[in-house]
Amino acid sequence: MKKTAIFMLSLALVAGMLSGCSGDSSDSSAKDSSSAADSSSVAETSAEDSTEDSSETSEEETMDDDENYDTGDASLDDIRNQDNIGDNELLVLSFGTSYNDSRRLTIGAIEGDLEKAFPDFSVRRGFTANIIIDHVQRRDNILIDDVDAALERAVNNGVKNLVVQPTHLMHGLEYDELVKEVGNYSDAFDQVVFGEPLLNSDDDFVRVEKAITEWTASYDDGETAICFMGHGTEADSNEVYQKMQDLLTKDGYTNYFVGTVEAQPSLDDVLAKVQAGDYKRVVLEPLMVVAGDHANNDMAGDEDGSWKKTFEDAGYEVECLLRGLGENEDIRAIYVDHAKAAIDSLK
């Protein structure tokens, strides 16, 4: 009963912190509007179509096994499914991606930073998308743990304190599902706590704004529109994109634009805003933890309907930056801080 109570307390804390999507200017006001986020509350989905972060790579995994492009050497990535975990585990849960280089440079980099920050915890990986796991296994003969396998590994290794840090961009349906799924194992551990996703508090938004504007500062020449592409969701948590846009505009980054692949603001919305300005060039970058299928095809692809092709057809010179947010050290530091808050809550 004690273990269950501790987990439910953690769940209550998670629910109470669904605040990042309010669009208000302070953490307290964001918390007041968290009920809207709760009701829909994530990939970077099993609702693969209902959350941003978890669905950011969902469609990439419909690819055929005879794909005719190189995503990098899978053997360079540490899949973190070792045993001999010890009493304390930090389980990093991601939707995942089959783009090997991006997986190593984003999810792998987040895990690496967490491992450095918390040497008393064994960092392990779990992916929520079995379609990705299966694809990587078929193509590269490498098996990544899914959530159940990762949890069973923790149980079999006698883990006592389990800290779960999702790499999601926002709260959403898959985040809630993860809390429930891990809850099914809560009696197997002394304590279970969850870290928050990337965009939870107003301070998180400010830190992400600083990270992405500093990352693209060399393109900020007065003639370039800098456009970030998120996935988007029909859930209420989609308002994180408008909140980020409003923050950028308020802080004077009027040549920065945020849009989504599958929701609002749409590509058409972003194009209209860019055309309303006096820009000669457009830089495109994913507002996603990984640079997977959406980044490589929906954003940077040469097919009609891609962001690149749409802006080129509108007369702009286009440059695509194929890098996920997980490659940014300042972004990774936010995940580290969220994991620290979770660890500090352990008794």
Salt bridges, closest charged atoms under 4 A:
GLU59 OE1 - HIS294 NE2 3.99
ASP65 OD1 - HIS135 ND1 3.31
ASP65 OD2 - ARG138 NE 2.88
GLU67 OE1 - HIS135 NE2 3.04
GLU67 OE2 - ARG139 NH1 2.61
ASP77 OD2 - ARG103 NE 2.84
ASP77 OD2 - ARG125 NH1 2.70
ASP78 OD2 - ARG80 NH1 3.93
ASP83 OD1 - ARG153 NH1 3.03
ASP101 OD1 - ARG104 NH2 3.06
GLU111 OE1 - ARG80 NE 3.28
GLU111 OE1 - ARG125 NH2 2.81
ASP113 OD2 - ARG332 NE 2.67
GLU115 OE2 - ARG80 NH1 3.09
ASP140 OD2 - ARG139 NH2 2.78
ASP145 OD2 - ARG153 NE 2.77
GLU174 OE2 - HIS168 NE2 3.54
GLU196 OE1 - HIS171 NE2 2.61
ASP202 OD1 - LYS243 NZ 2.22
ASP204 OD1 - HIS338 NE2 3.07
GLU214 OE2 - LYS210 NZ 2.84
ASP221 OD2 - ARG281 NH2 3.96
GLU223 OE2 - LYS280 NZ 3.43
ASP251 OD1 - LYS250 NZ 2.98
GLU262 OE1 - HIS231 NE2 3.64
GLU285 OE2 - ARG323 NE 2.71
ASP298 OD2 - HIS294 ND1 2.41
ASP302 OD1 - LYS308 NZ 2.89
ASP304 OD1 - LYS309 NZ 3.16
ASP313 OD2 - LYS309 NZ 3.12
GLU319 OE1 - ARG281 NH1 3.45
ASP337 OD2 - ARG207 NH1 2.82
ASP344 OD2 - LYS340 NZ 2.75
